[in-house]
Amino acid sequence: MNGLWAWAGKSLSIELAKLKNSREAMPVAEILIIEDNKELADIIKDFLQGEGYSVIVTASGEEGLAYLAGHTVKLLLLDVMLPELDGFAMCRMVREQHNLPILIMSARHGDDNKIIGLDLGADDYLEKPFTVQLLIAKVRAHLRRSYDMKDDKQLLADGEIVINRTSMTVFRGEQPLPMTSKEYELLVLLMNNKGKALRKDWLFQQVWGADSFSEPSTLTVHINKLRDKIEQNPKEPKRIITVWGVGYKYEAV
């Protein structure tokens, strides 16, 4: 069994490396992964987050049920061979309480296991090991079918912070955040370059332009205003980070 987990993890790692430079921005969706193999769960989580999804991982059915009780989740990726409460029992309990797509991931092969999972309320059954392409295609299809989500590349997301570029609006959870045009442009620029250290002069030129009459110090003012709006604690920012001697970078939370 350990060899199978290792094989699955290695397979996903290879696929992740292949697709890393060809990702397309995806719709925002809260996905819960219940998987007790940390390495495999982290690989799936990293890839889904790279596609623009908001992802939570729990290692047991009990933890998963507790999370579902207090949070809105749009899709569940569920392992079968979990400690104590197994995936089949978990699937039945979730389906009794929640109307969301459930995709079972299991090393148990064969039609009998698929039939059990589907009869208990699962929407799909993936046999391990599976490819990243197949996983993403199924996640995309089930979200589109269930919520009519479109691959319009117009949504940027980091957890509860969501930017709709079509309507030029920003939300924190369900709460709209009022933004000036420059604050909006600056936030889009930062989120489009997650993890990259961006120089102050480059940011200023991109947002205000080389011929602007504004002072470069206005960038600092706007950064502080953005922190006030999107950070839990603006004095200890987790998203918009100062890179001393360079500028700023946006870190996913």
N, C-alpha and C positions, 0 to 999 in steps of 0.2 A: 504493500500500500504506500509506504514511504517513497518507493521508486516511482510510483504513478504520480504522486504529488510533485516530486522533483521534475518529472518529465513534463507535467502540465505547466509548472512554473517556468521551466526553460523554454517551452514552446511559446508561451505568452511573451516572455522577455524578448525572444527573437522577433516576434511579430511587432512588438512595441518599437523596437529599434528600426524596423523596416518602415513603419508608418509615421515615425516621429516627425519627419519633415513634410508630410503631405496631409496634415490634419486640416479639416474644415471646421469653421465655427459652428457649434451646434446649439439647439434651443436649450433654454434653462430648464432643468428638471431635477427634483430632489430624488436621488436614488439611494435606497438602503441595500447594502450588501451584508448578508448574514453568512459568514464563512469563517471557520475556526483555523484554517491554514493561513497564517499571517502573511507569509510571503506571496501566496497566490492572491489573497485579498488586496494587498498593497499594490500589486502589479495591475490588477483590474481597476482599482481606485485611481491610480495615477493616470492610466490611459483615459478613463472616462472623464476625469477632471481636465485633462488636456484637451478633450473634445468640447469642453464648456459646460459639463454637467456638474451639479453640486452633489457630492457623494458622502455618505456616512457608512462606516463599517462597524459592525458588532460581531463578536466571536461566538455568541450563543443565542439560542432561540429566546431565552428569558430576557436577555439584553435587548434583542430586537423587538419583542413585544412591548417592553417598557418604553423604547424610543417611539414606536408607533402610537402608543397611547397619548403622547404629548406633542407629536409633531405631524405635519402634513407631509406625506411621502407619495410620490407619483408612480414609482415602480420599485419592485422588490426582486433582487437577485438572491436566491435562496439555495444554500448547500443542503444536501440531504443528510450526510453523515455528521451530525452535530452532537456534542456531548449532552447527555440528559434528554432534553426535548429535541427529538430528531426533526429533520426537515419536513417529512410527510405530516407529522402531527402539527408542526408549525404552520404548514400550508393550510390545513383544515381550520385552525384557529384564526388565522389572519383572514381567510375568506369569509368566515362567519361575521367578522366585524368591519371589514374594509373592502371597498370596491376599487381595487387597483390592479394593474398587471403584475402577475407573479411568474417569474422565470426560474425554474428549478435548474440547478447545476449539480450534476451527480456523476460519481464514478461507477454507479450501478447501471449497467447497460441492459438492454433488452426491452422488448415490447411490454412485458409484464410490469416493469417498474415505471415505464412511461404512462401506461394505463392507470396505475395507481395514482401517480402525481396529477394527471389530468382530471381523473375522477374526483380528487380531493379539492379541485378548484384552481390548479395551476393553468396558466395560459400557454406555457411552452416548457419544453424539457430539453436541456443541453447536456449531452454526454461529454464528460471530461476524458481526455483533453480536447479543447476546442480552440479554434483560432480567434484572434482578436477581430478579424473582419466579420466573422459570423456573429460574435457577441454584439458588436456595435450595430450590425444590420438588424438584429433582432430587437435590441433596445430601441433603436430608431423607429422601427416598424410598429412596435407595440405602443410607444408614446404617441406616434402620429395617429394611429388608429383610435387610441383611447381619448386623446385630448386635442386632436386635429392640429398638432404642432407642425410647423413648416420649417424646412431647412433654408431660411431666408438670409442667414448670415447677418441679421440685423440686431441680434441680442448679444450683449456682453454681460458676463456674470461672474461674480466671486461670492459664493455663499449667498447671503441675503441681499447683497448689493447687485442690482440688475439695471442695465442701461438698455433702453429700447431706442435704437438709432433711427428708426422710422419716425417715431413721434417725438424724438429728442427729449425723452423723459427719463428720470432716474428714480428708482424705488429702493427702499430699504425694507425688505419683507413686503408687506402690502401698503406701506406708508410711502407716499410720494415725497421726494426731496426737492424743494425749490432750488433751482440753479440759475445763476447768470449764464449768459452765453459763453463767457470765457472760462468759468468754472466747469461747465459741461465739456467744452473742448479739451481742457486740461485733463479732466478725469478720463475721457475717452482715450486720449493719447497715452496716459499712464497705464490704463488697463489693457490697451492693445500691445503694450511692451512689458508684460508681466515679467518680473525677475531681472530686467535689464537696468543697469545704472545709466541714467540719462543726464547729460550735462545741463546745467542751468541755462547756459546761453543757447543751447539747442532747443530746449523747451520753450524759452521765451520767444525765439524766432519763429517756431512752429505755430504758436498760439497768437502772438501779438504782431509778428512780422518785423522784418528788418527796418521798415520805415515808420514803425510805431513811435508815437510821441511819449508813450508810457516809459517809466523807469524800470530797469531790470528788477528792482526791489519789489515791484508789484507782484512778481512771481511768488515770492515768499508769502505775501499777504494772501494770495489766492490758495496756496498750499495749506495755509493755516485755516482758511475758511472751509476748504474741503475736508480737512481733518475733523473740524467741528461737526460736520454733517455725517461723515461715514465711519468714524472711529468710535469704538466703545469708550475709550479714554483718550481724547485728543492729545493729552500731555505725554502719553506713552503709546504712540501710534504703532499699530501692527500692520497696517496696509501701506500707507505712504511713508516710506522710510527715508531718512536723510542719509546720503552717502557723503561723508565729510570730504571736502576738497573736490567733489565732483558735482553732485546735484541730488537727484531723488530717484527712487525706484519703487515700483508697486509690487508688493508681495501678496500672493494669494493666501487667504485665511481659511 
